[in-house]
């Protein structure tokens, strides 16, 4: 069975009503991103940071997977599919995808600030004073600016095995995630799904561009890929 690897970004979830990570002015929901997405911001004002992610978690309960998420989940009937996402929501999983790697963490999990950095499923609010069993404050299980991306090595290894690579909803301009495309085997086709693609056909070997948003472009691409199986 051929292996399809999908690299998804903020545009994947935007069609479900989740705002992209940061606006053009460098703000995220009205906040300087460094105040709500960095270790320093958490140290200065943990209550602000916790409430910021509590709001994101509440919003997540109000949205649903879109047609693009569902199309990718349906691919598993025909291909081995691995999704590597920069998104922290669980919409891929809720759509039915079974192999999802979250490069930047997950909203529905909390992490201990203690030495063990244990991770816990935590769908509700995280408040100041909420601690792990060892007594350390819990924080969002999110990779903040200035922190290492612990699953990057795994993501690179998965991308290197791709028979087909799909990039959707991300400009692939922000490193280290942007570097994953270079692990694609040269002979493997590459599909780029984005309404405002910032790549050209000659930029990568085997590149095909679908200048559509995720919710319309992915169902079209999935139908195309499934037809190749028949």
C-alpha positions in Angstrom: 0.0 0.0 0.0 1.4 3.4 -1.0 2.2 5.9 1.8 0.8 9.4 1.7 2.3 12.0 4.0 0.3 15.2 4.6 1.9 18.4 6.0 -0.9 20.6 7.3 -0.9 24.1 8.6 -3.3 26.8 9.8 -5.2 27.1 6.6 -6.4 23.5 7.1 -8.3 24.5 10.2 -9.3 28.0 9.0 -12.2 26.6 7.0 -13.5 25.2 10.3 -13.6 28.7 11.8 -10.3 28.6 13.8 -8.3 31.7 13.2 -4.8 31.5 11.8 -1.9 31.7 14.3 -1.0 35.3 13.9 -2.4 38.3 12.0 -0.3 40.4 9.7 0.4 42.9 12.5 2.0 40.2 14.6 -0.9 39.9 17.0 -2.8 36.7 18.0 -6.4 37.5 19.1 -5.2 41.0 20.1 -2.1 39.8 22.0 1.5 40.1 21.2 2.4 36.5 20.4 5.5 36.6 22.6 3.4 37.4 25.6 1.2 34.3 25.1 3.4 31.9 23.2 6.8 32.0 24.9 8.4 30.7 28.1 9.1 34.3 29.1 5.5 35.3 28.6 4.4 32.5 30.8 6.9 33.4 33.5 5.8 37.0 33.5 2.1 36.5 33.5 1.0 32.8 33.8 -2.7 33.7 34.4 -2.9 35.6 31.1 -1.3 32.7 29.2 -3.4 30.1 30.8 -6.6 32.0 30.1 -5.5 32.6 26.5 -5.3 28.9 25.8 -8.4 28.2 27.8 -10.2 30.5 25.4 -8.7 28.6 22.4 -9.8 25.3 24.0 -13.3 26.5 24.5 -13.4 27.7 20.9 -12.3 24.2 19.8 -15.4 22.7 21.3 -17.5 24.9 19.1 -16.0 23.9 15.7 -16.1 20.8 13.6 -13.8 19.1 11.0 -14.4 20.5 7.6 -14.6 18.6 4.2 -10.8 18.7 3.9 -10.3 16.9 7.2 -12.9 14.3 6.3 -11.4 13.8 2.8 -8.0 13.0 4.3 -9.6 10.6 6.8 -11.2 8.8 3.9 -7.9 8.3 2.2 -7.0 5.7 4.8 -9.3 3.3 3.0 -7.0 3.3 0.0 -3.5 4.4 1.3 -1.3 4.4 4.3 -1.7 7.9 5.5 0.4 9.9 8.0 -0.5 13.5 8.9 2.1 15.8 10.3 0.4 19.0 11.4 1.5 22.3 12.7 -2.0 22.8 14.2 -2.7 22.3 17.9 -6.4 21.4 17.5 -7.8 17.8 17.3 -9.8 18.2 14.1 -7.8 15.7 12.1 -8.5 13.1 14.8 -12.2 14.0 15.1 -12.5 13.6 11.4 -11.2 10.0 11.7 -7.5 10.2 10.8 -5.6 7.7 12.9 -2.0 8.6 12.5 -1.4 12.3 13.4 1.8 13.9 14.6 1.4 17.3 16.2 4.6 19.3 15.7 3.6 22.2 17.9 1.7 20.3 20.7 -2.0 19.8 21.4 -4.6 22.0 23.0 -6.4 19.1 24.6 -3.3 18.1 26.6 -1.5 19.7 29.6 2.1 19.3 30.5 3.8 19.4 33.9 6.3 22.2 34.5 8.3 19.8 36.6 11.5 18.0 35.5 9.5 15.1 34.2 7.4 17.2 31.8 4.7 14.6 32.0 1.8 15.0 29.6 -1.9 14.6 30.5 -5.1 14.6 28.5 -6.8 17.8 29.7 -9.8 19.1 27.7 -11.0 21.6 30.3 -9.5 24.9 31.6 -6.1 25.0 33.1 -5.9 27.4 36.0 -3.2 28.7 38.2 -2.9 26.2 41.0 -3.7 23.2 38.9 -0.9 20.8 39.4 0.4 17.4 38.2 0.5 14.5 40.7 4.0 15.6 41.7 2.8 19.1 42.7 4.1 21.1 39.7 1.9 23.7 37.9 0.4 22.5 34.7 0.9 24.4 31.5 -0.5 24.1 27.9 1.1 21.3 26.0 2.2 23.7 23.3 5.6 24.3 21.7 6.3 28.0 22.3 8.7 30.3 20.6 12.2 29.5 21.8 11.4 25.9 22.6 12.6 22.8 20.7 10.3 20.9 18.5 10.6 17.4 20.0 8.8 15.5 17.2 10.7 17.1 14.3 13.0 14.1 13.9 10.1 11.8 13.8 8.4 14.0 11.2 11.5 14.1 9.0 11.7 10.3 9.1 8.1 9.9 8.1 8.4 12.5 5.3 11.4 10.6 3.9 9.1 7.5 3.4 6.5 9.3 1.4 5.4 7.9 -1.9 3.2 11.0 -2.2 3.5 14.2 -0.3 0.6 16.7 0.2 1.2 20.2 1.7 -2.0 22.0 2.7 -2.8 25.2 4.4 0.7 26.3 5.2 3.2 28.6 3.4 6.1 26.4 4.4 8.0 29.5 5.2 8.4 29.1 8.9 11.3 26.9 10.1 11.9 24.2 11.3 8.7 22.8 9.9 9.3 24.3 6.5 12.4 22.2 6.1 10.4 18.9 6.1 9.6 19.2 2.4 13.3 18.7 1.6 13.1 15.1 3.1 10.6 14.1 0.4 12.1 11.4 -2.0 12.9 13.1 -5.2 10.7 10.8 -7.3 7.6 11.2 -5.1 4.8 13.5 -6.4 4.2 16.7 -4.3 0.8 18.3 -4.2 0.4 21.9 -2.8 -3.1 22.9 -1.8 -3.5 26.6 -0.9 -5.7 29.4 -2.3 -2.6 31.7 -2.5 0.2 29.3 -3.3 3.6 30.8 -2.8 5.5 28.2 -4.8 6.0 27.7 -8.5 6.0 24.4 -10.5 9.7 24.5 -10.9 10.4 25.0 -7.1 10.2 21.3 -6.3 10.4 18.1 -8.3 7.0 16.5 -9.1 5.1 19.6 -7.9 1.4 20.0 -8.7 -0.5 23.1 -7.4 -4.2 23.2 -6.5 -4.9 26.9 -5.8 -7.9 26.2 -3.6 -8.7 26.3 0.1 -8.4 23.0 2.1 -12.2 22.3 2.3 -12.5 22.3 -1.5 -9.1 21.4 -2.8 -8.5 18.3 -0.7 -11.8 16.5 -1.7 -10.9 17.2 -5.3 -7.3 15.8 -4.8 -8.5 12.8 -2.9 -10.9 11.8 -5.7 -8.0 12.2 -8.1 -5.7 10.0 -6.0 -8.4 7.3 -5.5 -9.1 7.2 -9.2 -5.4 6.2 -9.7 -6.1 3.1 -7.6 -8.8 1.8 -9.9 
